[in-house]
């Protein structure tokens, strides 16, 4: 049985991750850094859908 493939995300708007020691992400970066870091589904949803301090999506699935 194959393992589930981990989803990958790309930053679409510069932002500072206030939930990860103020790590700065720039447009075009991969999210999260490092790539094997676990991120809560609620956090991903907020960044994907704009439920965050910027009020807009800052990452997209690639």
Buried (B, 14 or more C-beta within 10 A) or exposed (E): EEEEEEEEBBBBBEBEBEEBEEBEBEEEBBBBBEEEEEBEEEBBEBBBEEEBEEEEBBBBEE
